[in-house]
Amino acid sequence: MSAQIDPSLDAPARVAVRLLEADHISLGRAAELAGTDVRGMLDAMGYDLVPVVIDTESEDSAA
């Protein structure tokens, strides 16, 4: 994983991203160290998150 780190991040967040990229810590732990949540961590790493809606009520989704 090689992300473009947001230059406006503070030092703990930059360190968390680097540790995550090196597979030394999990995404959840990196977010905790950076003082954010997983969504915030992915956003800081430059990933565009797209919401996905799963329709569990539709008959088509049962197949």
PyMOL commands that set and color helices and strands:
alter all, ss='L'
color gray80, all
select helices_A, chain A and resi 11-21+27-34+38-44+60-62
alter helices_A, ss='H'
color red, helices_A
deselect
rebuild
show_as cartoon
